[in-house]
Amino acid sequence: MANPMVDDVREIKEDNPFESMMAHFDRAAQLLDLDPDLYAVMRVPNRELKVYIPVRMDSGRIEVFEGYRVQHNSARGPGKGGIRYAPDVTLDEVRALAAWMTWKCAVVNVPFGGAKGGVVCDPIQMSIGELERLTRRYAAELIDIIGPEKDVPAPDMNTNEQTMAWIMDTYSMHARHTVTAVVTGKPVELGGSAGRREATGRGLLFVINEAIKRFKMIPPQTRVVVQGSGNVGGIAARLLHEAGYKVVAISDVHGGIYNPNGIDIYEALKHLRETRSFEEFPGVDTVTNQELLELECDVLVPAATENQITSHNVDSIRCKVLAEGANGPTTAAADEVFHDKGVFVIPDIVANAGGVTVSYFEWVQDRMGYFWKEDVVNERLQDIMVASFNDVCKYADSHAVDTRTAAYMLAIDRVAYDTRMRGIYA
Ligand code: GLU
């Protein structure tokens, strides 16, 4: 008889994004034969800050929220990474996300380390005023450890351009002068970059364009399923649709819609904006998020959150290409199955790196005080995404490893080289 305790243990581990990340890190480090001293330094974050954030709620009462900022690695430059607001965000999750930022920045070769922040709150239940006070006090708590040369936050789940504007303003008020480069993903009018909002989705389009060439497919014959319709999934779906791909399914948190002949994504997203749901969108079948992942397609884009593809559903997934829009949508256990099935995986640290790449452009533009046109941003983004995709594929071929392992190896090797050259201050 199965021992339920054993199953429980495996379940907890599989769902812990930090453990998934560490499993990939350890495998890559082993294959690289990473020096034990470097291994010891690189497997832990540089710094973790936990803060308690008092906020005066609209009721007049004070509520105290818990927040984190993890700076994983700064060997290659300032920490970089988003801030997420969610009721279930944990320190382990933020730790994993911070590490992914280190590997992501290294794989696309932008001069940043990795960091991530999170605040345990339910932004849907909070008023705009409460969100502003929460953000400003959280920013004030981080003031000593963030900055253009130290750690540069950006939006992530449930944060946006407005959140970044508040952080920029709070930081600037303390500095007594305007410091635009302290965050990226700001409004364009306030030192943001043209193309930043669409950058993660556009980066996905660029790598998917490259991946389908390997299967001799062209966009009109390529059926795409997108999980998620936020800043990553919604924009990727729209750009893929515009590029001629047949987007056959899309979802939001409540569920999805499916039409094997393709969905008019403009209309579907308009319907979502107007009614806050895909329900009652005409001419489609409704599917749950689980069913959506299991639809037969050519390209599957999980662009929602972590742990969507696990050992429980990976056998039912039927795609040729997996393009990970979210961070950590596939657990380490499920990843092995993809490899055995021959699915071509574009791992998150490559597939969704368009966002941080244009964040890098934003930081550069802020520091120059000179702003580029959107077509310049998009062209430079394309160069970096295509080159990084090809670097990873070449590395995978020459080292006979899967693409995820190749991406980690490439990234870890770059961080290890820089750490070795700088020397460990021990
Ligand atoms: N939150 C995004 C990510 O996970 C963007 C981070 C950034 O631009 O710094 O990649």
Residues whose N, C-alpha, C, O or C-beta is under 5 A from the ligand:
A	BS01	LIG	K80 G81 G82 V152 A154 P155 D156 N352 G355 V356 S359
